[in-house]
Amino acid sequence: MRSWGTLTAVCLGTFMLLLDVTIVVVALPDMAASLHASLGDLQWVVDGYALALAALLLGAGAAADILGRRRVHVAGVVLFAVASLLCGISTGPAVLVAARALQGVGAAAMLATTLPLLGSVYRDRQRSVALGVWGAVSGGAAAVGPVLGGLLTEGPGWRWIFFVNLPVSVVEVWLTLRAVPESRGPRGMRVDWAGMATFAGFGGGVTYAVVRAGEDGWTSPAALTAFGCAALALVLFVVVERRSAHPLLDLALLRRPAFVGVMLGAFAFNGVAFGVTPYLSIWMQTMLGMSPVRGGLTLLPMTVAAMLVAVLVGRLLHGVPARLTIGGGLLLIGTGNLCQAVLDAGASWTALVPGFVLVGVGTGFVGPTVAGAALAAVPPERAGMAGGAVNTVRQLGYALGVAVLGTVLTSRMTGTLPGGAAHALAGGGAGALRGGFPERTLRDAFASGLNGALVVAGLAGTVAGVLVLLLVRADRPAQRKGSGADAEKAEAGKAAPAHR
């Protein structure tokens, strides 16, 4: 490589922002006890970050093409650091959720500029090496997150999972300004502000509606109002995109079955693979009495399997149709979730291991191929838009997955424990309820809720896998430009021309 500076800077920022998707998982019980947070509050601690990231990702990429990618990336890192500080000093759940959303805004600016910055510096074989390293770092962040989160939570405390971002951000800003050249997109581009606003309204509205439905019921006025506002925002988004000269998403792409299939697969992927993980972490620590470190280590069968399979997919399955890797991977993930739905009052975490491994194997198939499949399903001139869209729907799918599965969990628990006991359990741990409920009753209720959430995730993954197999076929752009990872590498530079 002629210069490792740009690659190091981009990978450091990517690792930090993706780490914050998973690092909070094992800290949720400690956060709940410290801030007196309910299950709904914990859902928003996870979802606030993912939703802001999803809502602003496409718009941040367009803004970076105009303002300068390095400039927007650095601004995102600074905002991310400030938000991390606010997360660390939060005195209540509302402040923490707001700070997490602000973190997501900064993360969107960072993630939207990563591949264009790499594409502006590296060419040919160097670009292939750079994208390979970047992909490995992205996968490593998911694996390291729960373990690092457990170490920090059990050591100096949960607030340090945010404070640790501060020195890393300083290094990231210094390295980016020193080693990364500025680059911009083609002249004449515009930012679709109206599209950004309406899409954010849809994503936030539907997620809020699901969370409220879990707390107040699906027919409650708050939930119905939120669903109505989300539907209105979606309609406005469609109208805006059809009239915009520079839309966030060209709606004509939705006439392509292959593109629709990939988007459905990407949307389902993060939600069904990782949406139950926060609640499994709460169960392990509050019901099984695990420490944060041990709770993080229990997720290693899934993350290690995902990383090993991802490496094998890249080396041995080159040229295999994306419909098989994505569709088959989602079927494995769905099956893995169903295999985990065997919990009862006496269950141990080891009952989850077979399902964890299946989910990890499926993740290893889907993760490395879904972006390349999106690029191969569209004309070359829409490659940048397709790449941004697939990352957006993945984050939105994760946010909605956490919300929907949390609602299922709550509904099943409240069917067993009366009087809002499920929320008290999430907010104060098992000890908060022992005065009125036996230990076995609490464990049975939580296990029942988890089983319900896992079944829903398993069925959703299975349905998504079947739809991908039916919709995604050999695509003409893929035959011209290459498929899978090759398409992703070949088109990365099209959205990121050489810097000026």
N, C-alpha and C positions, 0 to 999 in steps of 0.2 A: 504494500500500500504506500502511495507517495506521501500520505499524511494521515496519521492516526488521530489527529486533533479533532477534526470534525466528527468522526465516528465516535470517539470517546465522549464528546460533549452531547451528541444526540442520544447515545445509549444511556448515559448517566441520567439525563432528563426523563427518558422513557421509563427507565427502571424505577425512578422515584414516583412518577405519576401512576404507573400501573401497580406499584407496591401498595399505594394508598387505597386501591380497590379492595384488597384482601387483608391488609394488615390490621384493620379494625375488627375483623371477625372474632378473634379470640379475646378481644378486649371488651366486647359488648356487655358481659355480665358485670365487670368492674365499673364500667361507665354507668350502667343502670343503677347500681348500688350507690355510687358516688353522687350522681346527679338526680336520683329519685325519678328515673325515666321509666315510662311505660313501654310495652311492646311496640306500640305505634311510634313512639319516639325513636326506638332503636331501628325500626324500619327506615325512618327518615335519615338517620345517621348514615346508613348505607346508601339509600336512594338519592339523597340530596346531592351527593357527589356524582353518582352515575347519571342522574337526570341532567344536571348542568353540563356535564361533559357531552352527553348525547345531543342535547338541544343546540349547542353552540359550535359543534365540531365543524360542520360544513361551512357555516358562516365565518368562523375563524380562519379557515383555509382561504376563503375568498378575500377576506380582509388582508391576510398576510401577503397574497399575491400583489395587492395594491400598495400596501404600506412598507413592505419589506419583510421577508420571512424571518431573518435573524432578529430584527427589531421586535416583531410580534412574539417570537419565541422567548426573548429575554424579558419582555413585559409579562408574559405568562408565568415565567419562573418567579419573578418578583411578587406578583399577585399570589401565586401559590405559597410562597414563603410567608407572606403577611397573613394569609388565611390559616396556615398551619399554626402560627403563633396564636391567633385568635381561638383556634380549636383547643390548643393546649391550656389556655387560661380560662376556658369557658366555665361559667358558674351555674349553668342550667341547660337543660336539653334544647331549648329554643335557640340559645346562642350557639351551641355546638352544631345544630342542624344548619343554621344560617352560615356559619363559618365553613362547614363542609360544602355547601353549595358554592360559596366563593372559591373554595379550592377547586371545584369542578370547572369553574370559568377559567382559572389559570391553567388547569390541565388541558382544557380544550385548545387553548392557544399553543400549548407545547406540543400536543399530539398531532394537531393539524399541520404542523411545520416540520415534523421529523423526516418523513420520506422525501418531501420536496428539497429539504436541505441536503440530504444524502444524494439525491439525484442531480443536484446542481454542482456537486464536487466530483463524484466518482463516475467513471465510465466503464463499459464493457466488463471485463473480469473483475476489476476493482469494485464495481457496483454489485456484482454477484456476491463477492466476499462480504462487502459492507452489509447487504441485506440479510445475509446468513447470520452474521454476528448480531445484528439488530433483532432478528427473529429469536435467536437463542436467549438474548437478554430479556426480551419480552416474556418468554416462557418462564425464565428463571425468576422473574419478579413474582409471578403467581405462586411458585413453589416456596420461595423464601418468606413471603408475606406472613402466613400464619405462624411460622416458627419464630421469626423476628418479633412479631407482635406479642407472642407469648413470653419471650425473654424480656422484652421491655416492660410489659405489664406486670410480670411477676417480680421484676427487679425494681427500677426506679419508679414505676407506676405507669398507668395507661396514657397519661398526658405526654409521656416521652415518645410515644409512637408518632406524635406530631412535632415535638420539639426537635427530633433528630433530622427533620427536613431542613432546618435552618442552616446548619453548616454545609450540608450538601448543596443547597440552593446557592450559597455564596460561591462555592467552587464551580457550580454549573454556569453561573453568570460570567465569572472570570474566564472560564475556558471557552465559552461561546464567543465572547467578545474578542478573545485572543486568536482563536483558531478557525472560526467559522466565517466564511465570506458572506456578504449580503447578496440576496437574489430576489427577483420579483417575477411575477407572471406576465403574460402578454398584456400589451397596452389596451386600454379601452374597457377593462373589466369593471363591474360594479358589484357591490355587496347587496344581496337580497335581504334587506333589513326586515321587510314585512314577512317574508318567508321564515326568517329566524324566529320572529316574535310569535307567529301563529303556530309553528311547530313546537316551540317551547310551551305554549299554552296548551296544546294537545297532550304532549307528554306529561307535563306537570298535572294537568287536570285529571287525566285518566288514572294516574298513579295515586293522587290524593283521593279520588273517588273510591278506589279499591281499598285503601287504608281505612277510610271512614266507614266503608261497608263492613269491614272487619270489626270495627269498634261499636258502630251504631245499628248495623243491619243494612241489607242491600236496598231496602225500600225507605230508608230514613231520608228526610228532606235534604240533609247535607250531602249524602251520597248521590241522590238523584240530581241535585243541582250541579254537583261537580261533573257527573257524567254528561249532563246537558251542555255545560260549558266546554267540555272536552270535545264533544261532537261538533259544536259550533266552530271551535278553533280548527278542527280537521277540515271542515267544509271551507272555511276561509283560506286555509293553507292551499287547498286544491285550486281555488279561484285565483289566488295570488300567483301560484306557480304557473298556471296556464297563461297568465297575462304578462309575466315577467320576461324581459329580454335576457336576463342572466339569472335563471332560476337556480335555487339550491338543488332541485331534483327535476330533471326533464321527465315529465309524466309519461311521455311517449315510450320510455323504457319499460313501463309497466305493461306494455303490450307484448313484451318478450317473455314467454313462459319460463325460459331458463333464468332470466334475471329475477323474475318474481320468485322462482323456486329457491334461488340462492339467498335472496333477502329473507324469505320465510325461515330458511334453515339457520341463517345468521341470527335472526331475531330470537328463535327458539333456543339456540345453542347456549348462550350465556345464562339464560333464565333457568333452563332445566338442568344444566350441569352444575351451576353454582348457587341457584336461588335458595336451596334448602340449607346450605352450609352455615349461615349465621345462626339458624335455629338449632342445628346439630351442636354447634359450639356452646350455645346456652344450655342445652340439655346435658352435655358432658360435664360442664363446670358446676351447674346448679343442682343437677340431679345425681350425677355420679361422683361429684366431689373432686374432679380433676383440677390440677393447677393449670394456669394459662399455658405454660410451656408444654405440658403433657397433652393438653387439648390441641395445641398446634401440631404436635408431632403425630397425632392420630390421623391427620389429613395427608401424611406423607405417602401412603400407598396410592392415593389418587394422583398426587402431583408427580411422583416419580414415574408412575406408569405413563402419564401423559407425556412427560419429557422424553422417555425412552422410545415410545411409539412415534412421537413426532420426528425424532432423528431417523428412525427406520423408514418412515413414510417418505421423507425427503430423499433417502438414498436408494430404496428398493422399489418404491411404487411410482416412480416417475412415468408419466404417460397414462396412468390409470384414470379413467373418467372421474371427474369431480362428483358426479351424481352418486358414484359408489362410495367414495371416501366420505362425503358429507352425509348422504342418506344413510349409509351403513353405520357411520359414526354416531348419528343421532339415535338409531335403533339400539346401538350398544349402550348409549347413555340412558335411554328410556328403560332398557332392561336392567341396568345397574341400579337405577332408582327404585324400581319395583322390587329388586332383590333386597334392598335395605328396609323395606316396609314390613319388617318382621319383629318390631320392638314390642316389649311389654314391660311390666313393672320390674322384672328381674333381669332385663337384658343388659349386656355389657357392650362397650364400644366395638368389641371384636366381631359382633354380629354384622357390623357395617362393612367389614373389610372386603368380602367378595364383591359387594356392590360398588365400593370405592374403586376397586381395580377395574371393573367394567366401565365405570364412568371415566376413569383416567384413560383407558384404552380408546374409548370413543372420542374423548377430547383430543387425544393425540392424532386421530384421523381428521377431525374437523378443523381444528385450530390452524394448522399450516396451509390448508387448501382453500378455505372459504374466501379469502380475499382474492386469490388468483382466479377462482371460479367466477367471481363477480366481474373482474376485468375481462375475462374471456367471453362473457355473455353479452357484452355491449360493443358498439363500434369503437375503434381506437381513440377517436376524438372525445369520447365520453369516459375514458379510463379514469381520469382524476375524480370525476363525479361519482363513478361507481365505487372507487376505493373509499371515498369519504362516506358514502351511503352505507356501505357494509359495516364500517366501524361505528357509525351512528346507531344503526338498528341493533348491533350487538349490545351497546351500552343501554339502550332503551329496553331491550329484552331483559337485561339483568335487573334493571330497576323495577320493571313490572313483575318479573319473576319473584323477586323478594317480597313485593307487596301482595301479590296474589297468594303465594304459598304461605305467607304470614297470616293472611286472612283465613285460609283454610285451617291452619294450625289453631288459631284462636277460636274458630267456630267449633272445632272438634273438642277443644279443651273446655270451653264454656258449656258444652253439652254434658260434660262430666262433673265439672266443678262449678257450683252456683255463685252468683253474686259478683261477677267480675274478678274471680280469683285468678284467672289466667293472666290478667294485666298485673295484678299484685305480684304474681310469681315472676314475671319478666322484670318488674321494677325492683324487687327487693330480694330475689332469690328464694330458694326453698325455705329458708329460715323465716321469712316473712309470713308464711302460712302455717307453720307447724303447730301453732297454738290451736288451730281449728280443724286441721286435716292431717291424717296419718301420713307418714312418709310414703308408704306403698300406694296410697290413693293419689298422691301428687305425681309419683313416677308413672303410674298407670295412665293418668290424664295426659301428661306430656308425651308419653310414648304413643298414645292414641292420636294426638294431634300431629306428631311427626309422621306417623304412618299415613294419615290422610294427605299430608302435604307431599310425601314421597310418591304416593299413588298418582296424584294429580300430575306431578312432574314427570313420572314415568309414562303416563298415557300421552301427555303433551309431546314428549320427545319421540314417542313411537309414531304418533300422527304426523309430526313434522318430518320424520325420516321418510315415511311413505310418500308424502307430498313432494319431497325433494326428488325421490326416485322417479316419480311420475312426470315432474315438470322439467327437470334439468336434463337436456339431451346434448348431443354433440352440437356445438355452436359454430357457425361459419367464421366469426371473428377469431375464434380459438384456432381453427384450422389454418388461418392465414398467419396469425401472429404467434402461435404456440399456446399451450394451455397450462393451467395450474400455476406453479411457481414461476415458470419461464415467462408467462404472460405478465405476471406481477412485476418481474424484474425489467422486462422489456418496456413496460409502459410507465414505470416510476418516473422516468425522466420527462415524459410528455407533460406531466403536470408540474414539472420543475425544470424549466429551461435553464441554460447556463447563466450564472450570475452576471450582473452588469457591473 
